[in-house]
Amino acid sequence: MRGLFGNEYALERAVDEIKKMDKAPEFAVLDRRNLKVVLSKNDLETKMLVRNIITIAHGFVESDAPLGAFDKKKAEQKAKKLKAEEEKRKRERAKARH
């Protein structure tokens, strides 16, 4: 799960709250405004708690997808869009020749 925050203070508040949890999940601060939290697939309670912590700290839950799946999905969409644009250009070239 990834969290996006508007400022560093909000990120620090969320990190502090996650550290206070009984069973704190593994997390990493990616940069000044992004937080990555690694959760087990079965633990729905912890997942909802982390979502609430991020939301209360004025953050935004960016992705619930397993790590790597979000980037993979974006790459697939981009490739599909590029392919469609390329086919459109080919049709336009063929049309211009006739």
Secondary structure, DSSP 8 states (H G I E B T S, - for coil): -EEEESSHHHHHHHHHHHHHSTT--EEEE-SSSEEEEE--SS-HHHHHHHHHHHHHTTEEEEE-S-TTHHHHHHHHHHHHHHHHHHHHHHHHHHHHH-
